[in-house]
Amino acid sequence: MPTVDFYCKKTCKSCQKARAWLDEHGVEYRFVDYTKQLPPERVIREALEQMGAAALRKRHKRFKELKDAGIDVWLKEIKADPNLLGRPILVWPDGRWLMGFQPEVWREQLL
């Protein structure tokens, strides 16, 4: 299995659980703090197109204000404040991606 890019935030509890899961299962990954380097724009756009507002963090202070805004606004706002984007995000070298920590889905895709 090729090394995946693991976009997350060190202080995020879900990201910490996801990272522990990756380590536990021997998955090779490269940690990327997404507040410093966002995933490729193509991945973010695909996530927004496929998931809609579900790709945004519901706990973000501006979620209610932005949830119906649409993809172009979401992209602009995510670039200004990466914490708006859901996490964690895995990106494979071939461009596939997963958003959110779901152990059963990760198991199917990574093991």
C-alpha positions in Angstrom: 0.0 0.0 0.0 1.4 3.4 -0.9 2.0 6.1 1.7 -1.1 8.2 2.2 -1.2 11.9 3.1 -3.0 12.4 6.4 -4.3 15.9 6.7 -5.4 16.8 10.2 -4.9 19.1 13.1 -2.8 17.9 16.1 -5.2 19.1 18.7 -8.3 17.6 17.1 -9.6 14.6 19.1 -10.9 12.8 16.0 -7.5 13.3 14.3 -5.7 11.9 17.3 -8.0 8.8 17.3 -7.4 8.5 13.6 -3.7 8.8 13.9 -3.6 6.2 16.6 -5.7 3.9 14.4 -3.2 4.3 11.5 -0.3 3.6 13.8 -2.0 0.6 15.3 -2.7 -0.9 11.9 0.8 -0.2 10.4 -0.5 2.2 7.7 2.2 4.3 6.2 1.3 8.0 6.2 2.7 11.4 5.9 1.2 13.8 8.6 0.2 17.2 7.2 -1.1 19.9 9.5 -4.0 21.2 7.3 -4.0 24.6 9.0 -0.6 25.1 7.3 -1.1 23.1 4.1 -4.6 22.3 2.8 -5.2 19.2 0.7 -5.1 19.7 -3.0 -8.0 22.0 -4.2 -9.3 19.3 -6.4 -9.8 17.1 -3.3 -11.6 19.8 -1.4 -13.8 20.7 -4.4 -14.7 17.0 -4.9 -15.5 16.6 -1.2 -17.8 19.7 -1.4 -19.4 18.5 -4.6 -20.1 15.0 -3.2 -20.8 15.8 0.4 -22.1 19.3 0.3 -22.2 21.1 3.7 -21.4 17.7 5.3 -17.7 18.4 4.3 -17.7 21.4 6.6 -17.2 21.2 10.4 -20.5 21.5 12.1 -18.8 22.8 15.2 -17.2 25.7 13.4 -18.5 29.1 14.6 -19.6 30.0 11.1 -21.2 26.7 10.0 -24.8 27.9 10.4 -24.1 31.1 8.5 -22.3 29.3 5.6 -24.1 25.9 5.4 -26.2 27.0 2.4 -23.7 29.2 0.7 -22.4 26.9 -2.0 -19.2 25.5 -3.3 -17.5 28.7 -4.5 -18.1 30.5 -1.2 -17.1 27.4 0.8 -13.8 27.1 -1.1 -13.0 30.8 -0.5 -13.9 30.5 3.2 -11.9 27.3 3.7 -8.8 29.0 2.1 -9.2 31.8 4.6 -10.0 29.5 7.5 -8.9 25.9 7.1 -10.7 24.9 10.3 -14.0 25.1 8.4 -13.1 22.0 6.5 -14.0 18.6 7.9 -11.2 16.4 9.2 -9.2 14.2 9.1 -8.6 13.7 5.4 -6.6 10.9 3.7 -5.3 11.4 0.2 -3.7 8.6 -1.8 -1.0 9.3 -4.5 -3.6 8.2 -7.2 -6.0 11.0 -6.0 -8.5 8.9 -4.0 -9.5 10.5 -0.7 -11.6 9.9 2.4 -12.9 12.5 4.8 -13.8 11.9 8.4 -12.6 9.1 10.7 -14.8 6.0 10.1 -12.8 2.9 11.3 -14.9 0.5 9.3 -14.5 2.4 6.0 -10.8 3.0 6.7 -10.3 -0.7 7.3 -11.9 -1.5 3.9 -9.8 1.0 2.1 -6.5 0.7 3.9 -6.1 -2.9 5.0 
